[in-house]
Each structure stands twice: as structure tokens, then as C-alpha cells.
Amino acid sequence: MSAITSNNIANSSGITDENISFSKTWCEKQVIKGFSSICYYGTLTYTTSRCSNCGFTSETVKIIKYGTKLSRITLTKSANLPTYLFLKKQRFYCEGCHTTLLSPHHLH
């Protein structure tokens, strides 16, 4: 049996964003809103080159990693159970406009 990798998990869950990696505890059943559900756990991170708020590039102002934000994203049902992706999205701070921004995800 082959080792479980982020690529295998992405293929089985239908997630195609290459910037999402999965933790060792990548999937478990949990009760959410009173229903037994399948939950995937991943992290989305990358290096940004431009502030989406002010448009400055990382060459002109400092854009730094600024923690993460946990999001619960509803996926299509799997094995007739509600399925969710708990995704830690990388936050960034732009010193040019003093705002924070999140990593965008592309799940389709």
C-alpha cells in the first residue's frame, strides 16, 4: 500500500488547489450541526507578490506573513455524509496600506 500524500488526499476529495497541503490528521468523522460528517483538514499558504487592497507589489512595500485564519468550507457529500474542509488560510499584512489580506483558494 502506498503512503498517503497530499496529492492522494486532493484527488480523493476533489480539491485541486496546489497550494493546499494536508496535515497528518487529514480526515476524520465529526458531528457538525447534529449530523455525522466527514472533515478534511488542510493548510493554504503561498508567497504573495501584490497587495489585493492597495495594489503595491512586494518590491515597493513590505508584505509579511501574519498568522492564519480557520475557514470551514462545505464540499459535496461523500458516502452520503456532509463533507467539510477545515482550511487554515495564510494571512498577510501590507505595510503600505496597513491592512491584512487572506490567501485566496481555488477549489474547483
N, CA, C and O atoms as CSV, one atom per row, in Angstrom:
chain,resi,resn,atom,element,x,y,z
A,1,MET,N,N,0.845,-1.178,0.000
A,1,MET,CA,C,0.000,0.000,0.000
A,1,MET,C,C,0.890,1.241,0.000
A,1,MET,O,O,1.862,1.315,0.752
A,2,SER,N,N,0.556,2.205,-0.838
A,2,SER,CA,C,1.388,3.404,-0.948
A,2,SER,C,C,1.110,4.360,0.212
A,2,SER,O,O,0.067,4.298,0.863
A,3,ALA,N,N,2.068,5.233,0.443
A,3,ALA,CA,C,1.929,6.228,1.509
A,3,ALA,C,C,0.864,7.249,1.110
A,3,ALA,O,O,0.693,7.561,-0.068
A,4,ILE,N,N,0.156,7.758,2.111
A,4,ILE,CA,C,-0.854,8.776,1.863
A,4,ILE,C,C,-0.142,10.112,1.701
A,4,ILE,O,O,0.621,10.528,2.574
A,5,THR,N,N,-0.393,10.778,0.586
A,5,THR,CA,C,0.246,12.063,0.304
A,5,THR,C,C,-0.821,13.123,0.095
A,5,THR,O,O,-2.001,12.809,-0.065
A,6,SER,N,N,-0.399,14.373,0.098
A,6,SER,CA,C,-1.328,15.476,-0.160
A,6,SER,C,C,-2.004,15.306,-1.514
A,6,SER,O,O,-3.180,15.638,-1.664
A,7,ASN,N,N,-1.270,14.789,-2.507
A,7,ASN,CA,C,-1.825,14.590,-3.838
A,7,ASN,C,C,-2.936,13.538,-3.803
A,7,ASN,O,O,-3.974,13.727,-4.437
A,8,ASN,N,N,-2.737,12.422,-3.066
A,8,ASN,CA,C,-3.768,11.384,-2.952
A,8,ASN,C,C,-5.017,11.941,-2.284
A,8,ASN,O,O,-6.135,11.669,-2.721
A,9,ILE,N,N,-4.824,12.724,-1.217
A,9,ILE,CA,C,-5.947,13.312,-0.493
A,9,ILE,C,C,-6.696,14.276,-1.399
A,9,ILE,O,O,-7.926,14.258,-1.444
A,10,ALA,N,N,-5.973,15.108,-2.112
A,10,ALA,CA,C,-6.596,16.065,-3.024
A,10,ALA,C,C,-7.418,15.333,-4.083
A,10,ALA,O,O,-8.532,15.752,-4.399
A,11,ASN,N,N,-6.887,14.259,-4.627
A,11,ASN,CA,C,-7.612,13.503,-5.645
A,11,ASN,C,C,-8.881,12.877,-5.080
A,11,ASN,O,O,-9.918,12.891,-5.743
A,12,SER,N,N,-8.819,12.325,-3.865
A,12,SER,CA,C,-9.990,11.658,-3.295
A,12,SER,C,C,-11.051,12.655,-2.848
A,12,SER,O,O,-12.232,12.308,-2.812
A,13,SER,N,N,-10.670,13.874,-2.508
A,13,SER,CA,C,-11.638,14.860,-2.026
A,13,SER,C,C,-12.074,15.840,-3.111
A,13,SER,O,O,-13.004,16.617,-2.895
A,14,GLY,N,N,-11.427,15.819,-4.263
A,14,GLY,CA,C,-11.783,16.717,-5.356
A,14,GLY,C,C,-11.163,18.097,-5.236
A,14,GLY,O,O,-11.567,19.009,-5.958
A,15,ILE,N,N,-10.197,18.279,-4.348
A,15,ILE,CA,C,-9.545,19.567,-4.148
A,15,ILE,C,C,-8.365,19.655,-5.109
A,15,ILE,O,O,-7.497,18.781,-5.112
A,16,THR,N,N,-8.330,20.716,-5.929
A,16,THR,CA,C,-7.302,20.804,-6.966
A,16,THR,C,C,-6.293,21.922,-6.748
A,16,THR,O,O,-5.360,22.052,-7.540
A,17,ASP,N,N,-6.442,22.732,-5.706
A,17,ASP,CA,C,-5.513,23.838,-5.450
A,17,ASP,C,C,-4.171,23.280,-4.991
A,17,ASP,O,O,-4.101,22.597,-3.969
A,18,GLU,N,N,-3.109,23.564,-5.736
A,18,GLU,CA,C,-1.774,23.019,-5.431
A,18,GLU,C,C,-1.148,23.643,-4.195
A,18,GLU,O,O,-0.168,23.111,-3.674
A,19,ASN,N,N,-1.688,24.762,-3.711
A,19,ASN,CA,C,-1.138,25.431,-2.534
A,19,ASN,C,C,-1.717,24.900,-1.221
A,19,ASN,O,O,-1.339,25.369,-0.147
A,20,ILE,N,N,-2.626,23.931,-1.296
A,20,ILE,CA,C,-3.207,23.330,-0.097
A,20,ILE,C,C,-2.443,22.070,0.248
A,20,ILE,O,O,-2.281,21.179,-0.586
A,21,SER,N,N,-1.971,22.000,1.493
A,21,SER,CA,C,-1.317,20.784,1.981
A,21,SER,C,C,-2.154,20.241,3.130
A,21,SER,O,O,-2.905,20.978,3.769
A,22,PHE,N,N,-2.019,18.952,3.383
A,22,PHE,CA,C,-2.832,18.307,4.400
A,22,PHE,C,C,-1.966,17.839,5.559
A,22,PHE,O,O,-0.835,17.389,5.372
A,23,SER,N,N,-2.521,17.956,6.758
A,23,SER,CA,C,-1.791,17.570,7.962
A,23,SER,C,C,-1.837,16.055,8.142
A,23,SER,O,O,-2.500,15.350,7.382
A,24,LYS,N,N,-1.122,15.561,9.161
A,24,LYS,CA,C,-1.118,14.119,9.439
A,24,LYS,C,C,-2.512,13.630,9.788
A,24,LYS,O,O,-2.899,12.537,9.375
A,25,THR,N,N,-3.273,14.411,10.537
A,25,THR,CA,C,-4.669,14.088,10.830
A,25,THR,C,C,-5.504,14.791,9.775
A,25,THR,O,O,-6.101,15.832,10.050
A,26,TRP,N,N,-5.554,14.240,8.582
A,26,TRP,CA,C,-6.148,14.919,7.443
A,26,TRP,C,C,-7.636,14.678,7.276
A,26,TRP,O,O,-8.309,15.432,6.573
A,27,CYS,N,N,-8.169,13.623,7.919
A,27,CYS,CA,C,-9.589,13.318,7.735
A,27,CYS,C,C,-10.116,12.600,8.965
A,27,CYS,O,O,-9.455,11.720,9.517
A,28,GLU,N,N,-11.313,12.984,9.388
A,28,GLU,CA,C,-11.972,12.275,10.486
A,28,GLU,C,C,-13.463,12.537,10.420
A,28,GLU,O,O,-13.921,13.472,9.762
A,29,LYS,N,N,-14.216,11.692,11.118
A,29,LYS,CA,C,-15.657,11.910,11.232
A,29,LYS,C,C,-15.907,12.739,12.476
A,29,LYS,O,O,-15.293,12.524,13.521
A,30,GLN,N,N,-16.829,13.701,12.343
A,30,GLN,CA,C,-17.186,14.603,13.420
A,30,GLN,C,C,-18.673,14.882,13.345
A,30,GLN,O,O,-19.271,14.772,12.274
A,31,VAL,N,N,-19.276,15.240,14.462
A,31,VAL,CA,C,-20.669,15.662,14.454
A,31,VAL,C,C,-20.695,17.186,14.313
A,31,VAL,O,O,-20.174,17.911,15.160
A,32,ILE,N,N,-21.312,17.653,13.227
A,32,ILE,CA,C,-21.430,19.085,12.955
A,32,ILE,C,C,-22.898,19.387,12.687
A,32,ILE,O,O,-23.528,18.752,11.842
A,33,LYS,N,N,-23.427,20.348,13.404
A,33,LYS,CA,C,-24.838,20.731,13.288
A,33,LYS,C,C,-25.750,19.516,13.490
A,33,LYS,O,O,-26.805,19.412,12.863
A,34,GLY,N,N,-25.334,18.601,14.368
A,34,GLY,CA,C,-26.150,17.439,14.697
A,34,GLY,C,C,-26.057,16.282,13.716
A,34,GLY,O,O,-26.776,15.295,13.870
A,35,PHE,N,N,-25.184,16.374,12.703
A,35,PHE,CA,C,-25.050,15.319,11.701
A,35,PHE,C,C,-23.628,14.778,11.692
A,35,PHE,O,O,-22.664,15.537,11.800
A,36,SER,N,N,-23.505,13.469,11.564
A,36,SER,CA,C,-22.189,12.876,11.388
A,36,SER,C,C,-21.640,13.354,10.054
A,36,SER,O,O,-22.319,13.257,9.032
A,37,SER,N,N,-20.412,13.872,10.056
A,37,SER,CA,C,-19.838,14.498,8.862
A,37,SER,C,C,-18.408,14.033,8.647
A,37,SER,O,O,-17.731,13.607,9.582
A,38,ILE,N,N,-17.959,14.121,7.401
A,38,ILE,CA,C,-16.568,13.851,7.064
A,38,ILE,C,C,-15.846,15.187,7.011
A,38,ILE,O,O,-16.303,16.120,6.352
A,39,CYS,N,N,-14.714,15.278,7.708
A,39,CYS,CA,C,-13.974,16.539,7.792
A,39,CYS,C,C,-12.538,16.344,7.319
A,39,CYS,O,O,-11.824,15.471,7.813
A,40,TYR,N,N,-12.126,17.159,6.364
A,40,TYR,CA,C,-10.738,17.201,5.903
A,40,TYR,C,C,-10.066,18.404,6.562
A,40,TYR,O,O,-10.724,19.407,6.836
A,41,TYR,N,N,-8.764,18.312,6.816
A,41,TYR,CA,C,-8.009,19.392,7.455
A,41,TYR,C,C,-6.801,19.727,6.599
A,41,TYR,O,O,-5.984,18.857,6.299
A,42,GLY,N,N,-6.688,20.993,6.204
A,42,GLY,CA,C,-5.576,21.400,5.354
A,42,GLY,C,C,-5.106,22.804,5.664
A,42,GLY,O,O,-5.719,23.534,6.443
A,43,THR,N,N,-4.001,23.163,5.034
A,43,THR,CA,C,-3.409,24.485,5.190
A,43,THR,C,C,-3.147,25.069,3.810
A,43,THR,O,O,-2.603,24.398,2.932
A,44,LEU,N,N,-3.539,26.318,3.628
A,44,LEU,CA,C,-3.306,27.034,2.376
A,44,LEU,C,C,-2.280,28.125,2.629
A,44,LEU,O,O,-2.515,29.030,3.430
A,45,THR,N,N,-1.152,28.043,1.955
A,45,THR,CA,C,-0.139,29.081,2.092
A,45,THR,C,C,0.609,29.244,0.775
A,45,THR,O,O,0.729,28.304,-0.011
A,46,TYR,N,N,1.099,30.431,0.554
A,46,TYR,CA,C,1.903,30.749,-0.620
A,46,TYR,C,C,2.591,32.074,-0.351
A,46,TYR,O,O,2.376,32.673,0.703
A,47,THR,N,N,3.398,32.539,-1.261
A,47,THR,CA,C,4.045,33.838,-1.140
A,47,THR,C,C,3.345,34.795,-2.083
A,47,THR,O,O,3.236,34.530,-3.280
A,48,THR,N,N,2.871,35.910,-1.544
A,48,THR,CA,C,2.154,36.878,-2.372
A,48,THR,C,C,3.130,37.914,-2.930
A,48,THR,O,O,4.137,38.235,-2.299
A,49,SER,N,N,2.825,38.424,-4.103
A,49,SER,CA,C,3.688,39.433,-4.717
A,49,SER,C,C,3.006,40.789,-4.812
A,49,SER,O,O,3.638,41.778,-5.183
A,50,ARG,N,N,1.703,40.846,-4.475
A,50,ARG,CA,C,0.952,42.096,-4.619
A,50,ARG,C,C,-0.144,42.161,-3.558
A,50,ARG,O,O,-0.779,41.152,-3.253
A,51,CYS,N,N,-0.362,43.344,-2.999
A,51,CYS,CA,C,-1.459,43.566,-2.051
A,51,CYS,C,C,-2.762,43.701,-2.847
A,51,CYS,O,O,-2.852,44.525,-3.756
A,52,SER,N,N,-3.763,42.896,-2.506
A,52,SER,CA,C,-5.034,42.963,-3.231
A,52,SER,C,C,-5.847,44.203,-2.862
A,52,SER,O,O,-6.810,44.540,-3.550
A,53,ASN,N,N,-5.463,44.883,-1.779
A,53,ASN,CA,C,-6.190,46.086,-1.359
A,53,ASN,C,C,-5.649,47.351,-2.046
A,53,ASN,O,O,-6.413,48.095,-2.661
A,54,CYS,N,N,-4.351,47.590,-1.942
A,54,CYS,CA,C,-3.784,48.836,-2.480
A,54,CYS,C,C,-3.044,48.638,-3.807
A,54,CYS,O,O,-2.782,49.609,-4.516
A,55,GLY,N,N,-2.707,47.403,-4.145
A,55,GLY,CA,C,-2.040,47.139,-5.416
A,55,GLY,C,C,-0.531,47.241,-5.385
A,55,GLY,O,O,0.116,46.946,-6.389
A,56,PHE,N,N,0.060,47.652,-4.257
A,56,PHE,CA,C,1.518,47.720,-4.160
A,56,PHE,C,C,2.114,46.324,-4.304
A,56,PHE,O,O,1.520,45.333,-3.881
A,57,THR,N,N,3.280,46.266,-4.899
A,57,THR,CA,C,3.974,44.992,-5.023
A,57,THR,C,C,4.903,44.801,-3.833
A,57,THR,O,O,5.222,45.753,-3.121
A,58,SER,N,N,5.328,43.570,-3.627
A,58,SER,CA,C,6.238,43.286,-2.516
A,58,SER,C,C,7.616,43.896,-2.755
A,58,SER,O,O,8.448,43.916,-1.848
A,59,GLU,N,N,7.864,44.393,-3.967
A,59,GLU,CA,C,9.127,45.079,-4.253
A,59,GLU,C,C,9.121,46.512,-3.722
A,59,GLU,O,O,10.179,47.060,-3.412
A,60,THR,N,N,7.927,47.129,-3.613
A,60,THR,CA,C,7.847,48.521,-3.168
A,60,THR,C,C,7.497,48.655,-1.687
A,60,THR,O,O,7.954,49.595,-1.038
A,61,VAL,N,N,6.706,47.749,-1.144
A,61,VAL,CA,C,6.366,47.769,0.289
A,61,VAL,C,C,6.541,46.361,0.857
A,61,VAL,O,O,6.588,45.379,0.116
A,62,LYS,N,N,6.634,46.286,2.159
A,62,LYS,CA,C,6.825,45.002,2.808
A,62,LYS,C,C,5.466,44.338,3.050
A,62,LYS,O,O,4.599,44.909,3.711
A,63,ILE,N,N,5.287,43.128,2.508
A,63,ILE,CA,C,4.095,42.319,2.749
A,63,ILE,C,C,4.577,41.093,3.517
A,63,ILE,O,O,5.351,40.290,2.996
A,64,ILE,N,N,4.112,40.953,4.766
A,64,ILE,CA,C,4.631,39.890,5.632
A,64,ILE,C,C,3.543,38.884,5.987
A,64,ILE,O,O,2.357,39.215,5.998
A,65,LYS,N,N,3.961,37.646,6.277
A,65,LYS,CA,C,3.025,36.639,6.770
A,65,LYS,C,C,2.551,37.078,8.146
A,65,LYS,O,O,3.340,37.562,8.958
A,66,TYR,N,N,1.234,36.904,8.411
A,66,TYR,CA,C,0.615,37.498,9.586
A,66,TYR,C,C,-0.357,36.520,10.247
A,66,TYR,O,O,-1.471,36.900,10.608
A,67,GLY,N,N,0.059,35.271,10.405
A,67,GLY,CA,C,-0.795,34.275,11.054
A,67,GLY,C,C,-1.716,33.573,10.071
A,67,GLY,O,O,-1.527,33.651,8.857
A,68,THR,N,N,-2.722,32.882,10.616
A,68,THR,CA,C,-3.675,32.147,9.787
A,68,THR,C,C,-5.100,32.394,10.280
A,68,THR,O,O,-5.313,32.871,11.394
A,69,LYS,N,N,-6.063,32.062,9.432
A,69,LYS,CA,C,-7.481,32.129,9.776
A,69,LYS,C,C,-8.098,30.795,9.389
A,69,LYS,O,O,-7.879,30.315,8.277
A,70,LEU,N,N,-8.864,30.190,10.288
A,70,LEU,CA,C,-9.508,28.912,10.013
A,70,LEU,C,C,-10.862,29.136,9.356
A,70,LEU,O,O,-11.700,29.870,9.880
A,71,SER,N,N,-11.073,28.504,8.210
A,71,SER,CA,C,-12.343,28.589,7.489
A,71,SER,C,C,-12.935,27.198,7.354
A,71,SER,O,O,-12.203,26.227,7.170
A,72,ARG,N,N,-14.265,27.093,7.445
A,72,ARG,CA,C,-14.948,25.823,7.187
A,72,ARG,C,C,-15.639,25.951,5.841
A,72,ARG,O,O,-16.527,26.786,5.668
A,73,ILE,N,N,-15.230,25.121,4.887
A,73,ILE,CA,C,-15.743,25.171,3.527
A,73,ILE,C,C,-16.559,23.911,3.272
A,73,ILE,O,O,-16.080,22.802,3.509
A,74,THR,N,N,-17.780,24.075,2.793
A,74,THR,CA,C,-18.659,22.948,2.508
A,74,THR,C,C,-18.285,22.339,1.156
A,74,THR,O,O,-18.217,23.040,0.147
A,75,LEU,N,N,-18.045,21.032,1.150
A,75,LEU,CA,C,-17.755,20.300,-0.078
A,75,LEU,C,C,-18.978,19.465,-0.448
A,75,LEU,O,O,-19.944,19.421,0.314
A,76,THR,N,N,-18.952,18.806,-1.596
A,76,THR,CA,C,-20.048,17.924,-1.961
A,76,THR,C,C,-20.044,16.709,-1.037
A,76,THR,O,O,-19.005,16.332,-0.495
A,77,LYS,N,N,-21.218,16.102,-0.866
A,77,LYS,CA,C,-21.343,14.956,0.035
A,77,LYS,C,C,-20.439,13.820,-0.403
A,77,LYS,O,O,-20.202,13.609,-1.592
A,78,SER,N,N,-19.941,13.093,0.588
A,78,SER,CA,C,-19.118,11.911,0.330
A,78,SER,C,C,-19.700,10.776,1.155
A,78,SER,O,O,-19.939,10.941,2.352
A,79,ALA,N,N,-19.927,9.639,0.540
A,79,ALA,CA,C,-20.555,8.489,1.203
A,79,ALA,C,C,-21.884,8.911,1.831
A,79,ALA,O,O,-22.255,8.432,2.903
A,80,ASN,N,N,-22.588,9.806,1.156
A,80,ASN,CA,C,-23.878,10.336,1.586
A,80,ASN,C,C,-23.816,11.070,2.929
A,80,ASN,O,O,-24.820,11.154,3.636
A,81,LEU,N,N,-22.643,11.599,3.280
A,81,LEU,CA,C,-22.453,12.372,4.503
A,81,LEU,C,C,-22.030,13.796,4.144
A,81,LEU,O,O,-21.314,13.996,3.163
A,82,PRO,N,N,-22.465,14.787,4.926
A,82,PRO,CA,C,-21.959,16.137,4.709
A,82,PRO,C,C,-20.435,16.134,4.812
A,82,PRO,O,O,-19.872,15.462,5.676
A,83,THR,N,N,-19.776,16.875,3.943
A,83,THR,CA,C,-18.316,16.879,3.903
A,83,THR,C,C,-17.814,18.318,3.967
A,83,THR,O,O,-18.310,19.197,3.263
A,84,TYR,N,N,-16.812,18.541,4.834
A,84,TYR,CA,C,-16.270,19.880,5.041
A,84,TYR,C,C,-14.754,19.862,4.933
A,84,TYR,O,O,-14.100,18.857,5.214
A,85,LEU,N,N,-14.222,20.989,4.523
A,85,LEU,CA,C,-12.787,21.211,4.549
A,85,LEU,C,C,-12.515,22.315,5.563
A,85,LEU,O,O,-12.973,23.445,5.392
A,86,PHE,N,N,-11.774,21.993,6.615
A,86,PHE,CA,C,-11.318,22.992,7.576
A,86,PHE,C,C,-9.955,23.453,7.089
A,86,PHE,O,O,-8.974,22.712,7.152
A,87,LEU,N,N,-9.907,24.679,6.607
A,87,LEU,CA,C,-8.734,25.183,5.909
A,87,LEU,C,C,-8.117,26.350,6.666
A,87,LEU,O,O,-8.766,27.371,6.895
A,88,LYS,N,N,-6.847,26.186,7.054
A,88,LYS,CA,C,-6.093,27.288,7.654
A,88,LYS,C,C,-5.531,28.118,6.502
A,88,LYS,O,O,-4.645,27.669,5.775
A,89,LYS,N,N,-6.059,29.338,6.343
A,89,LYS,CA,C,-5.606,30.224,5.268
A,89,LYS,C,C,-4.534,31.176,5.805
A,89,LYS,O,O,-4.680,31.749,6.885
A,90,GLN,N,N,-3.470,31.331,5.041
A,90,GLN,CA,C,-2.391,32.248,5.404
A,90,GLN,C,C,-2.897,33.687,5.329
A,90,GLN,O,O,-3.507,34.081,4.335
A,91,ARG,N,N,-2.642,34.473,6.381
A,91,ARG,CA,C,-2.941,35.905,6.373
A,91,ARG,C,C,-1.651,36.662,6.102
A,91,ARG,O,O,-0.563,36.212,6.462
A,92,PHE,N,N,-1.788,37.820,5.461
A,92,PHE,CA,C,-0.655,38.699,5.169
A,92,PHE,C,C,-0.977,40.095,5.678
A,92,PHE,O,O,-2.143,40.472,5.792
A,93,TYR,N,N,0.067,40.859,5.984
A,93,TYR,CA,C,-0.080,42.248,6.406
A,93,TYR,C,C,0.713,43.125,5.447
A,93,TYR,O,O,1.901,42.897,5.216
A,94,CYS,N,N,0.041,44.132,4.891
A,94,CYS,CA,C,0.681,45.072,3.970
A,94,CYS,C,C,1.066,46.318,4.753
A,94,CYS,O,O,0.206,46.998,5.312
A,95,GLU,N,N,2.351,46.613,4.789
A,95,GLU,CA,C,2.812,47.812,5.498
A,95,GLU,C,C,2.569,49.080,4.689
A,95,GLU,O,O,2.744,50.181,5.210
A,96,GLY,N,N,2.169,48.947,3.428
A,96,GLY,CA,C,1.861,50.110,2.600
A,96,GLY,C,C,0.516,50.720,2.953
A,96,GLY,O,O,0.406,51.940,3.078
A,97,CYS,N,N,-0.523,49.880,3.117
A,97,CYS,CA,C,-1.872,50.388,3.420
A,97,CYS,C,C,-2.368,49.939,4.794
A,97,CYS,O,O,-3.499,50.243,5.175
A,98,HIS,N,N,-1.530,49.219,5.535
A,98,HIS,CA,C,-1.837,48.785,6.905
A,98,HIS,C,C,-3.107,47.947,6.990
A,98,HIS,O,O,-3.919,48.128,7.897
A,99,THR,N,N,-3.275,47.023,6.035
A,99,THR,CA,C,-4.416,46.118,6.056
A,99,THR,C,C,-3.915,44.683,5.997
A,99,THR,O,O,-2.763,44.413,5.657
A,100,THR,N,N,-4.826,43.766,6.342
A,100,THR,CA,C,-4.499,42.343,6.224
A,100,THR,C,C,-5.258,41.766,5.037
A,100,THR,O,O,-6.317,42.268,4.660
A,101,LEU,N,N,-4.709,40.713,4.457
A,101,LEU,CA,C,-5.349,40.020,3.356
A,101,LEU,C,C,-5.174,38.530,3.549
A,101,LEU,O,O,-4.249,38.092,4.233
A,102,LEU,N,N,-6.057,37.747,2.949
A,102,LEU,CA,C,-6.040,36.293,3.066
A,102,LEU,C,C,-5.611,35.651,1.763
A,102,LEU,O,O,-5.790,36.217,0.685
A,103,SER,N,N,-5.041,34.455,1.878
A,103,SER,CA,C,-4.726,33.660,0.697
A,103,SER,C,C,-6.036,33.264,0.023
A,103,SER,O,O,-6.931,32.746,0.691
A,104,PRO,N,N,-6.173,33.492,-1.278
A,104,PRO,CA,C,-7.374,33.022,-1.972
A,104,PRO,C,C,-7.247,31.526,-2.253
A,104,PRO,O,O,-6.142,31.015,-2.437
A,105,HIS,N,N,-8.373,30.831,-2.284
A,105,HIS,CA,C,-8.343,29.398,-2.612
A,105,HIS,C,C,-9.091,29.153,-3.906
A,105,HIS,O,O,-9.997,29.906,-4.263
A,106,HIS,N,N,-8.713,28.109,-4.599
A,106,HIS,CA,C,-9.329,27.719,-5.858
A,106,HIS,C,C,-9.668,26.239,-5.744
A,106,HIS,O,O,-8.850,25.377,-6.064
A,107,LEU,N,N,-10.886,25.952,-5.282
A,107,LEU,CA,C,-11.257,24.557,-5.023
A,107,LEU,C,C,-11.906,23.888,-6.210
A,107,LEU,O,O,-12.175,22.688,-6.149
A,108,HIS,N,N,-12.171,24.599,-7.284
A,108,HIS,CA,C,-12.857,23.978,-8.423
A,108,HIS,C,C,-11.913,23.595,-9.496
A,108,HIS,O,O,-12.330,23.060,-10.524
